[in-house]
Amino acid sequence: MDYLIILILLGIIIFQWKKGKDSRQSEINKKYLSTEEFKSTLAFGIYQRFCKENEEKSYSSIFLKNNPIDFEYFIAEILKHKYGESIFITKSSGDFGVDVEHGVGEGKVLGQVKCYKDDVGYEPIALIHSNMVKQNASKGYVVTTSNFTENARSYADGLNIDLITGTDLVEMWLNYNNPVSEIITLNPVNNQTNHFGTSI
């Protein structure tokens, strides 16, 4: 009987130790994933994935490469959890500056996406705002792989338009539905670097 009690206590101690170890590793993973360096690197990767190429280039088969139109669908999928599940992607030409629409009626949200390497100025914000007024939309957003100029931020102030930077986009992508930070694992490779394995 004493042996059984000792085995049970030993089992509880091992379970608690493993649980604590997993919790510490999870905290390390989340801390790493929340760094600006990590998010900025992913934002640049998103830009490279969707940017329009001026000349034909070849890439490794492990890289994802899409065209700028696919970027609108990528953004809509991420932002539907923030702005609404009912999504309409506008046609690529003649959209008057609106790329994505969420919802209908008074709750409609209009969005414009910019796969840019340079910071975005006020012009896309002005276009979204004029469309919000014209369509009686409640809210708008402009999302970019880069950042916004100070002039753009000043212009958007008070217009009910969210400005979503590349690092903001990465944050949403990592956490929008099934948080990636919970499924990414860090595995030491030759005790030198970290390797990310993810289901995305």
N, C-alpha and C positions, 0 to 999 in steps of 0.2 A: 504494500500500500504506500509506503514511504517513497518507493521508486516511482510510482505513478504520479504522486504529487510533485516530485522533483522534475519529472519529465514534462508535466503540464506547466510548471513554473518556468522551466527552461524554454519551452515552446513560446510562452507569452513574452519572455525577455527577447528571444530572437525575433518574434513578430514585431514588437515595439521598436527594436533596433533597426530592422529593415524599413519599417514605416517612416521612422525619423530620417533615415538615409535618403529614401525616395523623396521625402518632403524637402530636404535640403537641396537635392539635385534639381527638383522642380523650381525652387526659388532661384537657384543659380541660372537656370535656363531662362526664366522670366526676366531676371535682371539683365541678362545679356541681350535678350530680344527687345528690351525697352531702350537700349542705347541709341542715341542719335546717329552714331556711326553706322550701326546695323540698318536702321531705317533709311538713311541716306543712300547706302549701298543698294538696298532693294529698290528705292525710288529710281536710281539710275538704271538698274536692270529692267524695270518696267518701261522706262523711256526707250532703252535699246530694243526691247521686245516689240514695241508698237510703232517706233518712229518710221517715217517715210525715208526710204533709202534713195539717194540721188543716182547711185550706180548699183549694178548687180553685185552682191557679195555672197560669199559662201560661208556657212557657219557649221560648227560641229553639230552632229546629230543629237547631242544632249541639250542643245539650246532651243528654247521656244522662240519662234519668230512669227509675228503676225503683222497685218497691215493696220494703218491708222483707223480704218472703219471698225475693225475688231475691237479697238480700244474702247469705243462707245459701248459695246456690249459688255466688255469686261467691267467698266465703270458702273454700268446700270445694275449688273449682278451684285456688285459689292454694295452699292448705295441703296438698293431696294429696301434694305433693312432699316435704313435711316429715313428715307423719304416716301416709301410706299411700295407695296408689292406689284401694283398695277403699273406696268412700264410700257412705254412706246418709244422706239428708236426712230427718229425722223429720217427722211431720205437724205442721202449724202450731199445733194445740191438743192438750193432753194429752200433751206430750212430757216432762213432769216436769223441764224445764230443760235438756234435751239437744237441741241443734239439728242437730249433725253427728256421725256415727259413722264412724271409720276402722277397717277391719279387723274381725276377729272373734276370739273366744277370749281367751287371755291377752295377746295383743298389741293388744287393742282400745284405741282412743283416743277419748275423748268430748270434744266441743266445744260451747261456747255462744257465740253471736255477739250483739253489742250495738251497734246503730247509734245511738250516743248523742252528744249534744253536751256533756253534763256528764261528769265523771269517774265511773267505775264503782266502787261500793262492794264490800263483801265478800260480799253475798248470792248473786250468780251463782257465785262461787267455792265457796261452801258447797253450792249445788245440784249443781254438777259433782262435787265431792268425794263427796257422798252417793251419787250415781249411780255413781261409780267403784267405791265399796265394794260397792254393791248388785249391779253387773254384773261385778265382778271385773276391771275395766279397768286397764290398766297405767299409763295416763297420761291427762291431761286438759289442756284449754286454754280460756281465755276470751279472745276477741278483741273489740276495740272500735275505733270510729273516733276515740275520744277518748283518755283516759288512765285510770289507776287511782289511787284514794286511797291514802294511806299505810297506812290501816287495812286496805284490801284486800290490799296487798302483804305486810303483816305476817301476815294470815290465811293467805295462800297459801304462806308460807315453809315448806318441808319437805313439802308435800303432793303433789309431782310434777305440778304444774299450771303450765303456761306462761301468763304474762300478756302478751298481745300488744297493744301500743298502736297507735294510728292510724299513727304514724310507722314502727313496726315492720312493720305491714301493708304500707305503701307500699314499704318496703325489700324485702320478700318479693315483692311484685307486680312490682317493677322487675327482680328477679333470679331468679325461681323456676325458669324453664325455659329460655327464650331471653332472656337479659338485655336488657331494654329499653334499658339504658344503651349497648348496642352498636348499637342500631338507631335511636336518636333522633339527629337531626341538628340543629345550630344553624345557622340561616341568617340573616344580618343583613338586617333590613328597614329600608331607608332609612338605614342606618348608625346607627340609634337604639336599636332594641330587638331582642330575639331572638324567633324564632318556632320553636315546636317542631312537627316533623312526625314522627308515629309511627304504626306499624301497629297499635297497640292499638285 
